[in-house]
């Protein structure tokens, strides 16, 4: 059992709980013990694309964590909370409600490399402890600014400013970007405060909502429904890098971790496949020298 289940994570379910649900349904479907991991934490208050890797695909979880992601999120202006989301204590208020035109005018300053301070309620470790554990214990948490990249941000299509003073945005961001911090800083730039009232991940690396399944569909699979469209092949997580076709001799060399030379190809990361088109390994080509980065044991 190797591949991906792309879950459209519902509100209130944690990423660890989602992995447990996949394990439970795989066992119920008769697949026995399968190694399972997720490709990027999604907060319980967020919904959307959560890639869950099975078997040898778990070797790609690191790549998924490093991948860019796209979110839709709604900023509610006038109230800032301790968690920068719909939960937590109110820590600041403002009577200022920006117009849609004002929101649009400030977004450009958040595109590109930026510095942001993560929320105190986050999984970042401080002296070996999670920041959210320290914050919940009432300790003062000093979060250091980090460099992230916002590839694009825009007002959601057909969005109009609501009477409650909220706006929905779409953002394509690098790894490590906190949407809650981004929303906070956009509110500050508008001379007010705000928090995230809705957060939905619409893409994680090569996976989008189009390939995601509901928790109900996952549970139906565990109860005997067809596997079709439930489990994607391992190569579904590799479509963003080029494939490299190898001869049987070259494939054996890569599987044994030997270095290959003389293959005409561009520098960079590729996924190698044999005559049966199954993934053999992630390989890196540098100046004509091909080395194995991570091998797959697909039988």
C-alpha positions in Angstrom: 0.0 0.0 0.0 1.9 3.0 -1.3 0.4 6.3 -2.4 -1.6 9.3 -1.2 -5.0 10.0 0.3 -5.8 13.7 -0.1 -8.3 14.6 2.6 -10.5 17.7 2.6 -10.0 18.1 6.3 -13.2 19.2 8.1 -13.4 21.9 10.7 -12.4 20.8 14.2 -10.3 17.8 13.1 -6.6 18.0 13.9 -3.9 16.7 11.6 -2.9 13.9 14.0 -6.6 12.9 14.2 -6.8 12.8 10.4 -3.9 10.5 10.2 -5.5 8.2 12.8 -8.8 8.2 10.8 -6.8 7.1 7.7 -5.1 4.3 9.7 -8.4 3.1 11.1 -10.2 3.0 7.7 -7.3 1.2 6.1 -7.4 -1.5 8.7 -11.2 -1.7 8.3 -10.8 -2.0 4.5 -8.5 -5.0 5.1 -5.1 -3.4 4.4 -3.5 -4.2 7.7 -0.7 -2.2 9.1 0.4 0.7 6.8 2.9 3.4 7.5 1.1 6.7 7.4 2.2 10.4 7.7 0.9 13.8 6.7 2.5 16.4 4.5 2.0 19.5 6.5 0.0 20.4 9.6 -3.4 22.0 9.2 -4.9 23.6 12.3 -8.2 22.2 13.7 -9.8 25.6 12.9 -8.7 25.3 9.3 -10.2 23.1 6.5 -9.0 21.9 3.2 -6.2 20.0 1.5 -4.3 17.7 3.8 -2.0 15.3 1.9 -1.6 12.0 3.8 1.1 9.7 2.6 1.0 5.9 2.7 3.9 3.4 2.7 6.8 4.5 0.6 5.1 7.9 -0.1 6.0 8.9 3.5 9.5 9.4 2.2 8.1 12.4 0.3 6.6 14.1 3.3 9.6 16.3 3.7 9.2 17.6 0.1 5.5 18.2 0.9 6.4 20.2 4.0 8.7 22.4 1.9 6.2 22.9 -0.9 4.3 26.2 -1.4 0.6 26.3 -0.4 -2.5 28.3 -1.3 -5.1 29.5 1.1 -8.4 31.3 1.2 -8.9 33.2 4.4 -11.3 35.8 5.8 -10.1 38.6 8.0 -12.6 40.0 10.5 -11.5 43.6 11.3 -11.9 45.3 14.6 -10.9 42.5 16.9 -7.6 40.9 17.6 -7.4 37.7 19.6 -4.6 36.0 21.5 -4.6 33.1 18.9 -5.2 35.5 15.9 -8.2 33.3 15.0 -11.8 32.8 16.1 -10.7 31.3 19.4 -8.8 32.9 22.3 -9.2 36.0 24.4 -9.7 39.4 22.8 -6.4 41.4 23.2 -7.2 44.5 21.1 -10.1 46.3 19.4 -10.5 49.1 16.9 -13.5 51.0 15.5 -11.8 51.3 12.1 -13.3 49.3 9.2 -11.3 49.6 5.9 -13.0 49.7 2.5 -12.4 47.1 -0.1 -10.3 49.6 -2.1 -8.1 50.3 0.9 -7.5 46.6 1.4 -6.6 46.2 -2.2 -4.2 49.1 -2.0 -2.1 47.6 0.8 -1.8 44.0 -0.5 1.1 44.8 -2.8 3.4 45.5 0.1 2.9 41.9 1.3 3.9 40.2 -2.0 7.5 38.9 -2.2 10.0 38.1 0.6 8.7 39.5 3.9 9.5 39.2 7.6 6.7 38.0 9.9 6.4 37.2 13.6 4.6 33.8 14.1 1.6 33.6 16.4 2.4 32.7 20.1 -0.1 29.9 19.6 1.9 27.9 17.1 3.9 24.7 17.0 7.2 26.4 16.9 9.6 25.1 19.6 11.2 27.5 22.1 13.8 25.9 24.3 12.4 22.5 23.4 8.8 23.4 24.2 5.9 24.1 21.8 5.0 27.8 21.8 1.3 27.0 22.2 2.0 25.0 25.3 3.9 28.0 26.9 1.2 30.4 25.8 -1.6 28.2 27.2 0.3 28.0 30.5 0.2 31.8 30.7 3.9 32.3 30.0 5.2 35.3 28.0 6.3 34.0 24.6 8.7 36.0 22.6 8.5 34.9 18.9 11.3 35.8 16.6 10.6 37.2 13.1 11.2 34.8 10.3 11.7 35.3 6.5 8.9 33.9 4.3 7.7 34.5 0.8 4.2 35.5 -0.3 4.1 34.6 -4.0 0.8 36.2 -4.6 -2.1 37.6 -2.6 -5.4 39.0 -3.9 -9.0 39.8 -2.9 -11.1 36.7 -3.4 -13.0 36.6 -6.7 -16.3 38.5 -6.5 -15.6 39.5 -2.9 -17.4 42.5 -1.5 -16.8 44.0 1.9 -19.4 42.7 4.4 -21.4 44.9 6.7 -19.5 43.2 9.6 -16.2 44.5 8.3 -14.6 41.4 6.9 -12.9 40.5 3.6 -11.8 37.2 2.0 -8.4 36.9 0.4 -6.5 34.2 -1.5 -2.7 33.8 -0.9 0.0 31.6 -2.4 2.8 31.3 0.1 6.1 29.6 0.9 6.6 27.0 3.6 6.6 28.5 7.1 4.2 31.2 6.4 1.5 31.8 9.0 -1.7 33.1 7.5 -2.9 34.3 10.9 0.2 36.5 11.1 -0.3 37.7 7.6 -3.9 38.7 8.4 -2.8 40.5 11.6 -0.1 42.5 9.7 -2.6 43.4 6.9 -4.9 44.7 9.5 -2.1 46.7 11.1 -1.2 48.2 7.7 -4.8 49.4 7.4 -4.6 51.1 10.8 -6.8 48.6 12.5 -6.7 45.1 14.1 -8.1 41.8 12.9 -8.2 38.1 13.2 -8.7 35.1 10.9 -12.4 34.1 10.9 -12.0 31.4 8.2 -9.1 29.5 6.8 -9.2 27.0 4.0 -6.2 25.4 2.3 -6.9 25.0 -1.4 -3.5 23.6 -2.5 -0.5 21.9 -1.0 2.3 21.3 -3.4 0.9 19.4 -6.4 -2.4 18.5 -4.7 -5.5 20.6 -4.9 -9.1 20.4 -3.7 -10.0 18.6 -7.0 -8.2 15.5 -5.8 -9.4 15.7 -2.2 -12.0 13.5 -0.6 -14.3 14.1 2.3 -14.1 12.4 5.7 -17.4 10.7 4.9 -15.9 9.2 1.7 -12.9 8.0 3.6 -15.2 6.4 6.2 -17.2 4.8 3.4 -14.0 3.3 2.0 -13.3 1.8 5.4 -16.8 0.2 5.3 -16.2 -1.5 2.0 -16.7 1.2 -0.7 -14.6 1.0 -3.8 -11.0 2.1 -3.7 -11.4 4.2 -6.9 -10.4 7.9 -6.4 -9.5 7.2 -2.8 -5.8 6.3 -3.0 -3.6 8.2 -5.5 -0.3 6.6 -6.8 2.9 7.7 -5.3 3.9 9.5 -8.4 1.0 11.9 -7.9 3.2 13.6 -5.4 6.0 14.0 -8.0 4.2 15.7 -10.9 6.0 19.0 -10.1 9.4 17.5 -11.0 10.4 15.8 -14.3 10.5 12.0 -14.7 13.6 10.2 -15.9 13.3 6.9 -17.8 16.1 4.5 -17.1 17.2 1.3 -18.8 17.1 -1.9 -16.7 20.9 -1.6 -16.1 20.6 2.0 -15.0 17.6 1.2 -12.8 19.6 -1.5 -11.0 22.5 0.9 -10.4 20.2 3.6 -9.0 18.5 1.0 -6.7 21.9 0.1 -5.4 22.8 3.7 -4.8 25.5 3.8 -7.4 26.4 7.1 -9.1 25.6 7.4 -12.8 27.3 9.5 -15.4 26.8 10.3 -19.1 23.0 10.7 -19.0 21.8 13.6 -21.1 19.5 15.6 -18.8 19.1 18.9 -17.1 20.6 19.6 -13.7 18.2 19.3 -10.7 15.9 16.9 -9.0 14.1 14.2 -11.0 12.2 11.0 -10.2 13.6 8.0 -11.9 11.4 5.2 -13.2 12.1 1.8 -14.8 10.6 0.0 -17.7 7.3 -0.6 -15.7 7.1 3.2 -15.1 7.1 2.7 -11.3 9.1 5.2 -9.3 12.5 3.9 -8.3 14.1 6.9 -6.6 14.5 10.6 -6.3 17.7 11.5 -8.0 19.8 14.7 -8.3 21.8 15.6 -11.4 24.7 18.0 -11.0 27.0 18.6 -13.9 26.3 15.2 -15.5 26.7 13.3 -12.2 23.5 11.5 -11.1 23.1 10.6 -7.4 20.3 8.9 -5.5 18.6 11.2 -3.0 15.9 8.8 -1.8 15.1 5.3 -3.0 11.7 3.7 -3.1 11.1 0.1 -2.3 8.0 -0.6 -4.4 7.1 -4.3 -4.8 
